[in-house]
Amino acid sequence: ADGLAVASANYRLSQHASFPARLEDVKTAVSWLRAQAREYGLVPGRFGVWAASAGGHLAALLGTTHDVPEFDRGEPAGVSSRVPALCDRFGPTGFLQMNRFPGAMDPDVPDPPGSLLVAGPVQEHPDKVRRAHPLTCVSADDPPFLIMQGDGTLVPLHQSQLLADALRAAGVPVQPEVIRGAGHRFGGPAVRDRVRGFCRARLQHP
């Protein structure tokens, strides 16, 4: 009814394959959809991404690695995986900074979040971890971001703040929004309406 089509992309989880497998998967999904746009009645230049938590991490990476060709390894080759609008809901953005602020995720405990992602303790593989950080690849030509996070989510609130600050510093349009009292899996009509409005504003017909 709003002129939006939705596709749900699957990807390999960390227990199945380490980074960058999951990023390669979502980039391939975008490229494949773009190549099949005519068949599905899609407009190939107006793709947006909305994802939460680990998916939010991937969405942020998808938006900031559009100019990193090493991650585009899927089929069809030569079809862009770039998207012009990103909505990241409480995705981790800096695993090495998890313990600097209050939160439920601590990289210094045994088997910390992110360890499966890089196939080892995050503190022992800082180069691999930085490669998997959206912050590492932020540049001025990244797409506009809507960043939504509750102040009671499993992912520390500062993770979204780090990304918003980096995007602002690069001159990228970013809209950070904190949902007071919201936990890790917040949602509902108000959130969906906010995302719908963001997508319509950023992906509307010229």
Secondary structure, DSSP 8 states (H G I E B T S, - for coil): --S----------TTT--TTHHHHHHHHHHHHHHHTHHHHT--TT--EEEEETHHHHHHHHHHH-TT-GGG--SSSTT-----SEEEEES----GGGGGGSSSS--TTSSS-TTTTTTTS-GGG-HHHHHHT-GGGG--TT---EEEEEETTSSS-HHHHHHHHHHHHHTT--EEEEEETT--TT--SHHHHHHHHHHHHHHHS--
